[in-house]
Amino acid sequence: MKKGVSFWVTVAFMALVSSLASAFDPSPLQDTCVAIAEPENAVFVNGKFCKNPNLTKAEDFFYSGLDKPGNISNPVGSAVTPVNVEQIPGLNTLGISAVRIDYAPYGQNPPHTHPRATEILTVLEGTLLVGFVTSNPENRLFTKVLNKGDVFVFPIGLIHFQFNIGHTNAVAIAGLSSQNPGVITIANAVFGSDPAIDPDVLSRAFQLDKNVVKNLQSRFWYDNN
């Protein structure tokens, strides 16, 4: 009887581990799997076309320019410079990417989520107010003021933000646990969707006057990514 129970516990545990693993980027089955747009001279691995390893070169794993600040002269006062599989094809199947974020004084990286990645952020210059909100029903806010050299983690899928509370520009670098983490900026998605969400839906959801909703939908929602 104990052996039978132990067997099913093991099966249940392995099923749980497998389900968790499948929720993230797949593990590589070979040393490299450089993404390639056309299947010519490619092999099919992990559901993606990969460049023939014999044709892979150092440039497939290289990006230059993360030392250059982004353009922060925009409505939100920030700019995100991504370094994911689109910039470095060699990141394909490796489950990691990075971004540089520049902030104007009192600029912000507005509330957003990464549906496929946890983020770990390091402040290089300036002072940032950061935070994330847990899921329903608690919607608990975790927030912290970060200075140069401080590190903060935003769990996968949770709404989070960064706000430059200093009088000078700020810079941060973040690593993300996906080759393509994705980003959903809350205000842009809700009020700037194409086509627009029915104002009656948003009026009830946000408990706002319908005309206020229409005004919000008529605005230009800047994308800093």
Stockholm file with secondary structure:
# STOCKHOLM 1.0

chainA/1-225         MKKGVSFWVTVAFMALVSSLASAFDPSPLQDTCVAIAEPENAVFVNGKFCKNPNLTKAEDFFYSGLDKPGNISNPVGSAVTPVNVEQIPGLNTLGISAVRIDYAPYGQNPPHTHPRATEILTVLEGTLLVGFVTSNPENRLFTKVLNKGDVFVFPIGLIHFQFNIGHTNAVAIAGLSSQNPGVITIANAVFGSDPAIDPDVLSRAFQLDKNVVKNLQSRFWYDNN
#=GR chainA/1-225 SS CHHHHHHHHHHHHHHHHHHHHHTSCCCCSSSCCCBCSSCTTEEEETTEEEECGGGCCGGGGCCCCTTSCCCCCSTTSEEEEEESTTTCGGGTTTCCEEEEEEECTTCEEEEEECTTCCEEEEEEESCEEEEEECCTTTCCEEEEEECTTCEEEECTTCEEEEEECSSSCEEEEEEESSSSCCCEEHHHHHHSCSSCCCHHHHHHHHTCCHHHHHHHHTSCCCCCC
#=GC SS_cons         CHHHHHHHHHHHHHHHHHHHHHTSCCCCSSSCCCBCSSCTTEEEETTEEEECGGGCCGGGGCCCCTTSCCCCCSTTSEEEEEESTTTCGGGTTTCCEEEEEEECTTCEEEEEECTTCCEEEEEEESCEEEEEECCTTTCCEEEEEECTTCEEEECTTCEEEEEECSSSCEEEEEEESSSSCCCEEHHHHHHSCSSCCCHHHHHHHHTCCHHHHHHHHTSCCCCCC
//
